Amino acid sequence: MRASLLITLSLFGAFPAWAAEDPSGCDKFKWNIEHERAALTATDRLTLASGAELAALPKTAITLDLRNPADTKLPLLPERTPKEGTFAGFASVTSPPKAGTYTVSLSAGGWVDLVQDGHFLKPKAFRGATDCDGIRKTLKYDIGASPFVLQISGIKENAVSIAILPSD
């Protein structure tokens, strides 16, 4: 029954996003992810509690400790409601970064909300892939020269590694 529904939906151009599987392998990302992957697997990652404030954008990746979404007190409700049994967290960058395009990469699958000047930033591009050690998802954002908040939700583990790096 489900298979026939998926076939019918795909024939009419309404194939649901949740039914599509992410590609497998590090070569399936749309751009070179070696710099992000190296940062996410480096041993010098900062470990932060949810709600931490960073004076500046870190040069290394961070490991963010996550909580039950109800206990996290995210500054804004996530654009996508977290699934039951997942974790969430956030960190603020209080000093303005240099304006530009940045990649936000995660070691695990989840939802990313970047909030700047009270508004959600929309990613310019994104890609996820399974079976790539250290990295699961990467997004590109145009970040302005003002403080921002990174919100993470829908993560199955209680911690996630995150790299926010200038895009090549």
C-alpha positions in Angstrom: 0.0 0.0 0.0 2.7 2.5 1.0 4.8 1.6 -2.1 1.8 2.2 -4.4 1.1 5.6 -2.7 4.7 6.7 -3.2 4.6 5.7 -6.8 1.3 7.5 -7.3 2.7 10.7 -5.6 5.9 10.6 -7.6 4.0 10.3 -10.8 2.1 13.5 -10.0 5.2 15.4 -8.9 4.2 15.3 -5.2 6.9 13.0 -4.0 7.3 13.8 -0.3 10.7 15.0 0.9 10.6 12.6 3.8 10.5 9.6 1.5 13.7 10.6 -0.4 16.8 9.1 1.1 20.0 11.0 1.4 22.8 9.7 -0.8 25.5 7.5 0.7 29.2 8.4 0.7 31.5 11.4 1.1 31.6 12.0 -2.6 27.9 12.8 -2.7 28.2 16.2 -1.2 27.6 19.1 -3.7 30.9 20.8 -2.8 34.2 19.8 -1.3 33.7 19.1 2.4 37.2 18.0 3.5 37.8 21.3 5.5 34.5 20.9 7.3 35.0 17.2 7.9 38.5 17.8 9.3 37.2 20.4 11.7 34.3 18.1 12.8 36.7 15.2 13.6 39.6 17.3 15.1 40.4 16.6 18.7 40.6 20.4 19.6 36.8 21.0 19.4 35.4 23.3 22.1 32.7 21.7 24.2 29.8 24.0 25.0 26.6 23.7 27.0 23.4 24.7 25.2 22.8 28.4 25.7 26.5 29.3 25.6 27.6 32.6 24.3 30.7 32.9 22.1 32.5 36.2 21.9 33.5 35.4 18.4 33.1 32.8 15.7 35.4 29.9 16.8 38.2 28.9 14.5 37.6 25.2 15.4 34.5 23.1 15.5 32.4 22.9 18.6 30.6 20.1 20.4 27.3 21.3 21.6 25.7 19.5 24.5 22.0 19.1 23.8 18.8 18.7 25.9 15.2 17.7 25.6 13.6 20.3 23.4 11.1 21.3 26.1 14.0 22.1 28.5 16.2 23.9 26.0 14.4 27.3 25.9 15.4 28.0 22.3 15.3 31.8 21.5 12.8 31.1 18.7 10.6 28.1 18.0 12.4 26.0 15.4 11.0 26.3 11.8 10.5 22.5 12.0 9.0 20.9 15.1 11.5 18.4 16.7 10.4 14.8 16.6 9.7 13.0 19.9 12.8 11.6 21.5 15.3 14.0 19.9 17.5 16.7 21.4 18.0 20.4 20.8 20.4 23.2 21.8 21.7 26.6 20.8 24.7 28.9 21.0 25.0 32.7 20.4 27.9 34.4 18.6 27.8 37.9 20.3 30.5 39.7 18.2 29.6 40.3 14.6 31.5 38.0 12.2 32.8 39.4 8.9 29.9 39.4 6.5 30.1 36.6 4.0 29.1 33.1 3.0 29.7 30.4 5.6 29.2 26.7 5.8 27.4 25.2 8.9 28.2 21.5 9.1 26.9 18.9 11.5 28.2 15.5 12.5 24.7 14.1 12.8 21.4 14.6 11.0 19.2 17.4 12.4 17.6 20.7 11.8 19.6 24.0 11.7 18.1 27.4 12.3 20.3 30.4 12.0 18.7 33.5 13.6 20.1 36.9 12.9 18.5 40.3 13.7 15.4 38.4 14.9 14.8 36.5 11.6 15.6 33.0 10.3 18.3 33.0 7.6 17.5 30.8 4.7 20.3 28.5 3.5 21.7 29.2 0.0 22.4 25.5 -0.4 22.5 22.3 1.6 23.4 18.7 1.3 23.3 15.6 3.5 24.9 12.2 3.0 25.1 9.1 5.0 28.1 6.9 5.4 30.7 9.7 5.6 32.7 9.6 8.8 32.4 12.7 10.8 30.0 14.7 8.7 26.3 14.2 8.0 24.9 17.5 6.8 26.3 20.9 5.5 24.5 24.1 4.6 25.7 27.4 3.2 24.4 30.7 4.6 25.0 34.4 3.8 25.7 35.7 7.3 25.7 39.5 7.9 28.0 41.5 10.2 25.8 41.2 13.3 25.5 38.8 16.2 23.5 35.6 15.5 22.1 32.5 17.2 22.6 29.0 16.0 19.7 26.6 16.9 20.0 22.9 16.4 17.1 20.5 16.9 16.0 17.0 15.9 19.3 15.4 16.8 19.0 11.8 17.9 22.1 12.0 20.2 22.6 14.4 23.2 25.6 16.1 21.6 26.6 17.2 18.1 29.7 18.5 16.6 29.3 21.7 14.5 31.7 23.7 12.3 30.9 27.2 11.1 33.5 28.1 8.6 34.0 30.7 5.8 32.9 29.1 2.6 35.5 28.7 -0.2 
